[in-house]
C-alpha cells in the first residue's frame, strides 16, 4: 500500500498492511540542534523543506503540510505575546487591506513537489487553516478575545465571516493543484481543565463557520480535524455536531485517554496521543506506552504519533528506539 492509501484506509476503518508512521508536528528546532550535535546528518532536499527531508531520512511516512495564515508581513504585530493587534471594529477595518492574502503561501516549486508526491501516494498531503477561535484571538489578544464573547459579539462574527470565506478560497486554490487527504483547523481552545468557552458560545460563535467549511470539505472528500491542545474530551460531542470528523494531538499530560474517547465516540477519528514524556526514559517506558495504545490502534480510526512536538529532552538514541518500536507496533496493530 502507499502512504496515502494507508492513511485513507485507517481513517475510514478499512484494512491496512500496517498503520501510518507519521509525526504530524515534527520536532522542536532545539531538538534537531541536539540531534545534529549527536550525529544526525541529513542532506538538503532540492525542493522540500528541511523538516520533510528529516522525515524521509528517519524512515517516516512523508506528511506534507501547507499552512494558511490570514495575516501578511504588512499586518501590524502585537506589542507582546497575547496582546492585541486591534481593539474594535474600526481598527479591524483599518488593517483589512493587510489581511487575507491573495496567493497561496507555498512556492510553485513546493506545490509541484507536493503534487507529485500526492499523485504517487508517497506523500500524505494536508493543510491547516486558522479557525474561528484562533483567528479573532490572533487579532484581539488572549484576554480581550475572551471578553469579546460578551462585549463585542458583532466583531467576532464579522472576523469569522471573513475568515471562513478566506479559508474556502485558499482551499479551493490548493485543490487546483492537489486535493489534500485532510485538513486541521488550528484552534488551541482548551487547556488542562477543559475548554476555554462554553457550549453555548461554541454554538453561537464557532458552529456556523465550521458547518460552512465542513460542507465544502465533504464535497471534496477531505477529512476535517480540530487541532487543539489540552483536554478536548468535553468538546468532542460539540465537534461531532459540527460535522468535524477528528481531533489531534490528544495530549496525555492533559488527561486525555484515547480508549475512553473511542468507547464514547467509536467513529470519531483520533491522531497523536503518544505521551512524549516517556520518551527520555528508555525502551521499557516507550514500549509500555505503545502497549497502552495498541488496543486503540487495532480498532481503527486512530494513528499514534507523538502528542506534540518531540522535545529536546529526547536524545537521538532514544528517538531511534521510538522509531523502531513504532515500526513494530504499526505492524502488530494491523495483524
Buried (B, 14 or more C-beta within 10 A) or exposed (E): BEBBBBBBBBBEEEEBEBBBBBBBBBBBEEBBEBBEEEEBEBEEBEBBBEBBBBBBEBEBBBBBBBEBBBBEEEBBEBEEEEEBBBBBEEBBEEBEEBBBBEEBBBEEEBBBBBBEBBEEBBBBBBBBBBBBBBBBBBBBBBEBBBEBBEEBEEBBBBBBBBBBBBBBEBBEBBBEBBEBBBBBBBBBBBBEEBBBBEBEBBEBBBBBBBBBBBEBBEEEEBBBBBBBBBBBBEBBEBBBBBBBBBBBBBBBEBEBBBBEBBEEBEEBBBBBBBBBBBBBBEEEBBBEBBEBBEEBBEBBBBBBBBBBBBBBBBBBEBBBBBBEBBBEBBEBBBE
